[in-house]
Amino acid sequence: MTTAVVPYKKKEVSAYVYEFKLVEKSVKLLDRETVKQQLPDILGRALARSWIDPEYKDQLQHDLKGTLAAGGVIIPEDYECVYETSSGQRAKIVVFECKPNSKFNVRICGFSLTMMATR
């Protein structure tokens, strides 16, 4: 028997699981124009997440297209995404279009985030 004025039930605390999503709905990028239009924002979110989440950064480094696909972003097979880092610089992602029967890949775009402090 309790002497509380208001009935009280002890509730168990459940762990909060944050599900990171790159996009609201799954996105399938089919051609160069949609890649140029939509990928900058998506990769900006992915790079920003990699700054604060070491596990996500590791996923991007080792399987960038797979990590993007898990986040709802499908990139065509003939596109290659490369995660690059150089000493003293922030990471960047470069997107190439791989042409069949060609020695060279066409660089479509590169993405990096820069942090600025202002007064």
Secondary structure, DSSP 4 states (H G I P E B T S, - for coil): ----SS-----PPPPP-----S-SS-EE--SHHHHHHHHHHHHHHHHHHHHH-HHHHHHHHH-HHHHHHHTTEE--TTEEEEEE--TTS--EEEEEEE-TT-SSEEEEEEEE-------
